[in-house]
Amino acid sequence: MAKQTPLYDKHVVMDAKMVDFGGWDMPLRYGSQIDEHHQVRKDAGMFDVSHMSVVDFTGAQVGEFLRKLFANNVDRLTTQGKALYTCMLNEKGGVIDDLIVYYMDDNWFRVVFNAATHDKDLAWARQQAAAFAVEITEPTGLAMIAVQGPNARAKVCAVFDEPERSIVSGLAPFTAAQVGDWFVSRTGYTGEDGFEIILPGAQAGDLWRSLYGEGVQPIGLGARDTLRLEAGMNLYGTDMDEQTSPLVSGLGWTVAWEPASRNFIGREALEKARAEGVTQKFVGLILEDKGVLRSHQKVIVNGHNDGEITSGGFSPTLGKSIAFARVPKDATGTCKVEIRNKQVTAQIVKLPFVRNGKAVQ
């Protein structure tokens, strides 16, 4: 039997179509996936993301440990609540997971991992922590609600009382604050403004109901995927995994090369790959012909099967099929994609496809 979040009953009451997602019973959609997508782009929607993993790293050597564990440098986090996006790599430079790490104080960092990678993430982190004075703990009984959209900030603030409202409304992008026993961060996975709120599971239903009362509509996993795709945000296991490095997954910007003395796990392999010359790049594709772009379809550049789509689908904002793909680093202009033994034309573009609700391609 799949695991259930504290909001499971709310999804059932709202007639959500439930599916198994990484061992969790999660809502795919509540009605029209396209309508849910536009709801987030034009107003505000809420997502149950309680299946995500919240992990606290504490101890006298936690900063030293995370400088080794992550490809990005936690030394960039100097103010309480500041967040950093990073990858956790294996020795070969492959991506074990991508995550957000929050600085709470010199002895406490909070990390939010992907749900499907929970067990291997914790096993890897604990294995690497053995030589450090670090404790790794998972707070239990939590829920997590993401509220996203151009009106998300106003609608979230409406459910708080003063003085909590002043704290939440004052949060800058990619920062977080403890509001009572709630952890509120101005982050998300849609390319829109908004918040992710971690709170005790017993209180999640009341928050869900309050947000709904403010006109925030529930959004399922289906629209979450098209929103992140338009926003150029990678999905673990599809756009990156342990066999691919950040350098070919559009995530080179998350690798902090300086200072050169910081010997993070995977550094040697990435430096070797960079010295030898990275032969691929991560791009966006917009289909010019009829069809739907999907993961693992072949991408043909200059007559060679040198590329592959990592994830794709229909963009409700652009009204076209779009995708992420790995292609030869000198590929520009157009390419061919093989769909059901037929070659169709796609335009090669830089990511993202949509920024702040507007098409940029």
N, C-alpha and C positions, 0 to 999 in steps of 0.2 A: 504493500500500500504506500502510495506517495505521501510525502510530508505535506502538512498544511500550515499556512501562515496564520497569525492571529486574525487576519481579515477574511479568511476562507468563507465564513458564513455570509459576510457582506457581499462577496462575489456571487454566491449562489442566489441570494435574495434578489440581486440585480440582474439575474438571468444571464450571467456570463457563460460563455462557452469555455469550459475548463479543459486543460490539456496537461499532460505530463511534461514538465520542463526540468530536466536535470534531476529527476527524483522528487520534484515538487508539483503539487496540484496548483496550477496558476491560470489566471484568466487570459485567454487568447484575444477575445473581444467581447463587448457587451451588446453590440448591435452591428453597425456598419464600421468596418476598419477604416475606410476612407474618411468617414465623418469624424471618427476619433482623431485621425491624423490632422485634419483641418482644425479641429477644436483646439489642439495644442498650438498650432501655428498662428491661430487668429485670436485665441482667448486664453484658456487655462485648462489643463487636464491633470489628473492625479493617477499615479501608478503605485501599485503594491510591489515594493522591491524588498520585502522582508526576508526573501531567500538569500540575499547578499550576506557575506560573512564580515562581521565586525570583530576585530582582534586588537587587543591592546598590548603594546610592547613597553615594558617598564624596566627600570634598573639603572645602576650607575654607569653602565657601558652601553646604553641603548643607542646613543648617537653614533658611537664608534661602530657598533654592530650594523646599523642600518646604512652607514656609509659603505660598508662592504656588501650588504645584501642587495641593494638597489642600484640600478644603472644611473638614475638621476641622483643628485647630491642633496641629502637632507640638510646640509649646511645652509642651503638657500632659505630654509625656514627659520626665521629669527623672531617672529612675533606669534603670540599665542593664537591658535586657531587657523593659522595659515596652512593651505593645502598644496600638495605637489602631486602631479601625475607622473608615474614612473613605471618601468617594467622590472620584473624580477627575473633574472636570467640564470641559465645553467652554465656550466663551465665552457660549453661550446658556443655560447652566445645566443642560444635559443631562448624563446620567451616562455617561461613557466607560467607567468600571469602578468596582466597589467592591473594597476590598482591606483587608489588615491591614498596618500599618507598625510595625516594632520599632525602638526606640532602642537602639543599641549603644554609641555615644559621640558626642561633639559633631561628629565628622567621618564618622560611619558610621551609616546607617539601612538596615535590611533590609526589603524589601517582598515580600509574596506576592500576586501577581495571579491572576485567573482564567485557566484554560488557553485557552479559546476566544478570548480577547481579547488574547493574547500579542503578536501583531505590531503591532496598532494602539496598544496600551498603550506599547510600547517606542518606537514611532515618535513618538507624541505627547510622551512624556517627554523624549526626546532633542531634539526640536524646541524644547521650552520651556527646556531646559537650556543651550542655546547661549550664552546671555548670562551664565552662571554658571560659577564654578570648581568644577564637579561632574563626577565620572566615574560612568558607569552601566555596571555589569558583571553578567554572568550566570554564576554558578558552574555548571560543567558536571559531568555524571555523577552527579547527585544523585537520590535517591529520597525519597518522603515518605509516611509511614504515619500515619494518624489512628486513635487508639484511643479509643472513646467508650462511656459507660455508667456506671451507679452503682458498678460494681466495677472500672472501668478504672484508677483510680489505684493500687489495690492490686496489680493484675495487671501493670501496667507497671513498678511499682517492683520487682517480683519478678525481672525480667530484668536488673536492674542490680546491679553489685557496689558495695560500699561503697568510697570515699566518694561515688560518683556517686549512689547511692540517696538519700542525705541531700539532695543538691541537687535532685533531681527531686521528691522527696516534699515539699520545702519551697516549691515554686513556688506562688505565689498565682495565682488566676484572671487570665487575660490578661497573664501575664508569661512570659518565656522565659529560658533559660540555655544557654550553650555547655557541653556535657558531652563532653570530649575533642573529637573532630571531628564530634560530633552536635549539632544545634541542636534543643532540646526546648522546646516551648511548651505552656502549659496553655490551649489554645484548641480550638475545634471548630465543627461545623456541624450539630449535632443537638439542641441544648438540654440535653445531658447533660454531666456532668463528663468530663474526659479530656485527652488530649494529642495534639499533632501533632509528629511527629519527622522532621526533615530529616537525612538521613545519606548517606554515599557509597553509590552504587547497588550496588557490589560487596558491601556488607554487609547490604543490605536483605533478602535471602533468609534469612539467619541470624536476623535479628530477627523476621521473619514466622513462622519455624518456632518460635522461642522463645515468642512470644506465643501461638501455637496450642497449644503445650505447656502453657501456663497456663490454657487453656480459653477463650481469646479467639477467637471465631468470625469467619471472613471474611464481609464484608457488601458487597453490590453497589450499583450506582448506583440501582437501583429503590428499595431501602429508604432510601438516603441522601436521596432526594427526598421520600418521605413523612415522614421524620424532620424534615427542615428545614421542611417545610410545617406540621407540627404545632407546631414551635417558633417559627413566625412569622418565619422567616428568608428574606429575598429571594433570588431567583435572577436573576443578570444575564441580560439578553436576553429575559426573560419578565416580570418584575415591574418592571423599570427598563431604560432604554436611553438612547441619545443624544437621543431625542425627549422624554423625560420627566425632570422634575427631582426631587431628593430631597424636595421639598415635597409632591409628590403620589404619592410612592412609600413613604410611611411612614418616611422617613429624614431628616426635618427635624431630628431630635435629633442627627444627625451633623454638622450645619453649625455651626461655631463663629463666631458673629457678632461676638464681642468678642475682641480690641480692634477697634473700628470702622476703625482705620487699616490693618488687614491686608487687602490687596487681592488676595485669592485669585482664581484664574481662575473665572469664572462668578458672582462676587459681584454685579456690577452687574445681571445678569439676574434673579438670585434676589431682590434687594432690590426691583426693579421689580415682580416678580410678587407679592411680599408686600404692597407698597404698594397695588397694584390690587385685592388680595383673592384669595386662593386659593379656587377654587370647588369643588374636589374633595378628598376624603380617602380614605385607604387603610385598608380594614377587612377583617375576616374574615367569612366566610359559613358557616353550618351549614345543610345542606339538611334540611328537615323532611319532604319528600315523597321518593318513590322517584326514583332517577336518580344520575348521576355528574356532578359539577361539573368543567368543563374550561376551559382558557384560551380567551379570545375569545368566550365566551358572553355574550349581552346581559343586563344587569341592569336591571330596570324598577322605578323608584321613583316612587310617586304617579302611576302611569300613563304615565311618560315613560321612553324608552330612554336614560337619562342615565348609565348605568354599564356597566362591562365587567369580567369576570373576567380576572385576569392569569395566575393558575395555580391549579390545583385537582386534587383526587383523593380517594381513599378514605383515611380516617384509621383505622388499625388500633386505636389507643388509644381513640378515641371510638366506633368502630363506625359512623361516619356519613361522608357525603361532605362535604368542607370545601373552602374556596377563599379566595384573596385577591382583592379587587376594588377598583376605583376607583369611588366613588359620589359624588353631590352631598354637600357638606359638612354639610348639615342632615339627612341620611338617618339614621333610627333605626328600631328595631323590626324589622319584616320587609320583605322585598322579593320580587319575582318574578324568576326566572331562566328564560330561554328555552332549553329543551333540545329539539331536534328539533321545532320549531314548536309546542311545548307549554309553557305557563307553569307553573312549580312554585314553591313557597314556600320561602324561605330566611330564616334569622334573621341579623340584622346584629350582629356582636360585635366587641369589641376583641381584638387579638392579644396574646399567643399563644393557641393552643388547649390546649397542654400545657406544663407547667413542671415540671422535675425529675421527669419520668416520670408526673406526675399530671395528669388533665384539669382545666382551670380554667374550662371553659365548661359 
